Amino acid sequence: MNTFGRNFRVTTFGESHGAATGVVIDGCPPGFKLSEEDIQVFLDKRRPGQSDLVTPRKEADTVQILSGVFEGKTLGTPVCLLIQNTSMISTDYDELKEVFRPGHADRGYYQKYGIRDHRGGGRSSGRETAARVAAGAVARCYLEKKGIFINGTLTFVHGEKTQEGIEKAIREARDGGDSVGGVVSLVVSGCPPGLGDPVFGKLDAMIAFAMMGIGGVKAVEIGSGVQASSMKGSEHNDQMTDHGYLSNNAGGILGGISSGQDILVRLSIKPTPSIRSQQHTVDINSMDRIISVKGRHDPCIAVRIVPVAEAMIALVLMDAFLEQRKIVPDCRQEP
């Protein structure tokens, strides 16, 4: 399951401390403008080492287009994007070779495959998301030409909502050898009605699937989300007039199909599992151990999940848009 999508098929590759990470995109429409600079602007939003609130690992995250683009336009053939890894300190992970981190994918990978790359978490590392952001950037370049725009924000961290409170919570957790979680909100504007396929290809189901595929995401809400369970039908229903909808509790999706309203999504993200505080764990022989994780880790992964979440919803919308063209061929003509 390293490939995502039906029409706009994205396959990511690479490990945290390998030579590079990257993505191959198959099904990319031909003839629209695309450059490395168009992709780089989104990768720069995710890039580590930009402040003391994130991991100090410094990666340029410079993207190379290896195929699928000629004279500044997509060819319709597979687009391959490569991002070199240049700032690995693998010795930081020597102590993790035979010990599992609580709350991390370490043990799951070992139990599934019988082998794992302990350096930086290998394939389960957040480093893999650079490839998703690169692929999402390609989708966004296309979608924005159709008038579809995506905006993500970090809404809460450890219950704090103000920027000052968020930064304080992250720094206190970091300085105390701990970590905190947060909430990321997404708003998609300009999405046309009709995207999404009942019954098993509902747009909200595809969004939830994509978001839960991001490491650290523990819950996904659409529109009013969990609050819907405490509302009455008269409160939750988005009434309609000849001027449009009077509310948006559905989050822009009705019956699994986009309504034309803003699509509203919220993600709840757990604290980073790699922390300096001592914790109980086991090793590969199931022997009890005490662990304190060294290395360079984000004290709050929610901060850098914002551009990843934006990328994943772009991939969902791109896929749904291309699917809808099979039904309505003139759906927002090619740019």
LINJOHU-V369488 format. One record per backbone hydrogen bond with DSSP energy under -0.5 kcal/mol. CO is the residue of the C=O (numbers start at 0). NH is the residue of the N-H. E is the energy in kcal/mol with one decimal. If there is no record, write none. Layout:
CO,NH,E  CO,NH,E
//
This chain:
1,11,-1.7  3,9,-2.9  6,8,-0.9  7,9,-0.5  8,10,-0.5  8,25,-3.0  9,3,-2.7  9,11,-0.5  10,23,-2.5  12,21,-2.3  14,17,-1.3  18,84,-2.2  20,82,-2.9  21,12,-2.4  22,80,-2.8  23,10,-2.5  23,25,-0.6  24,78,-2.5  25,8,-2.6  31,73,-2.1  34,38,-1.2  35,39,-2.7  36,40,-1.5  38,41,-1.0  38,42,-1.7  39,43,-2.5  40,44,-0.5  41,44,-0.5  41,45,-0.8  42,45,-0.6  42,46,-1.5  50,53,-1.1  54,48,-1.6  56,58,-0.7  61,83,-0.7  63,65,-0.8  63,81,-2.3  66,79,-0.7  67,74,-2.5  69,72,-1.5  71,33,-2.2  72,69,-2.9  73,30,-3.3  77,79,-0.6  78,24,-3.1  78,80,-0.5  79,65,-3.1  79,66,-0.9  80,22,-2.2  81,63,-2.0  82,20,-2.7  83,85,-0.5  88,91,-1.7  89,92,-1.9  90,93,-1.5  92,95,-1.6  93,96,-1.5  97,283,-1.9  100,103,-1.8  104,108,-2.5  105,109,-1.9  106,110,-2.8  107,111,-1.9  108,112,-2.8  109,113,-2.0  115,117,-0.9  117,119,-0.9  117,120,-0.7  118,16,-0.5  118,121,-1.6  120,123,-1.9  121,15,-1.5  121,124,-0.9  124,127,-1.6  125,128,-1.5  126,129,-1.6  127,130,-1.2  127,131,-0.8  128,132,-2.5  129,133,-2.0  130,134,-2.1  131,135,-3.0  132,136,-2.0  133,137,-1.4  134,138,-1.9  135,139,-2.6  136,140,-2.1  137,141,-1.4  138,142,-3.0  139,143,-2.8  140,144,-0.7  141,145,-0.6  142,145,-1.1  142,147,-2.3  143,146,-1.2  146,148,-0.6  148,188,-2.5  150,186,-2.4  152,154,-0.8  152,184,-2.6  155,182,-2.5  156,159,-2.6  159,156,-2.0  161,165,-2.7  162,166,-2.4  163,167,-2.1  164,168,-2.3  165,169,-2.1  166,170,-2.4  167,171,-2.5  168,172,-1.9  169,173,-2.6  170,174,-2.9  171,175,-1.3  172,177,-3.6  173,176,-1.7  176,276,-2.5  179,271,-0.6  180,157,-1.4  181,268,-3.2  182,154,-2.2  182,155,-1.3  183,266,-2.9  184,152,-2.5  185,264,-2.2  186,150,-2.2  186,188,-0.6  187,262,-2.2  188,148,-2.7  191,194,-0.7  194,257,-2.8  195,197,-0.5  196,200,-1.9  200,196,-2.7  201,205,-2.5  202,206,-2.2  203,207,-2.4  204,208,-2.4  205,209,-2.3  206,210,-2.7  207,211,-2.4  208,212,-0.7  210,213,-1.7  212,214,-0.5  213,216,-1.9  215,269,-2.7  218,267,-2.4  220,265,-2.3  221,224,-2.1  223,226,-1.7  224,227,-1.8  225,228,-1.2  226,229,-1.6  227,230,-1.4  231,234,-1.0  231,235,-2.7  232,236,-2.7  236,238,-1.2  238,245,-2.8  240,243,-1.6  243,240,-2.3  247,250,-1.0  248,223,-2.7  249,252,-0.7  250,263,-1.2  251,258,-2.2  251,259,-0.5  253,256,-1.7  255,202,-3.1  256,253,-2.8  257,193,-2.3  261,263,-0.5  262,187,-2.3  263,222,-2.3  264,185,-3.2  265,220,-2.7  266,183,-2.1  266,268,-0.5  267,217,-3.1  267,218,-1.1  268,181,-1.7  272,274,-1.0  274,292,-2.1  278,290,-2.7  280,288,-2.7  281,99,-2.0  282,285,-2.3  286,282,-1.5  288,280,-2.6  290,278,-2.1  294,296,-0.7  298,179,-2.3  299,302,-1.3  300,304,-0.8  301,305,-0.8  302,305,-0.5  303,307,-0.5  304,308,-3.2  305,309,-2.2  306,310,-1.8  307,311,-2.4  308,312,-2.2  309,313,-1.7  310,314,-2.0  311,315,-1.9  312,316,-2.5  313,317,-2.6  314,318,-2.2  315,319,-2.5  316,320,-2.7  317,321,-2.2  318,322,-1.8  319,323,-2.3  320,324,-1.4  322,325,-1.2  322,326,-0.5  323,326,-1.1  323,327,-3.2  326,328,-0.5  327,330,-2.2  329,331,-0.7  329,332,-0.6
//
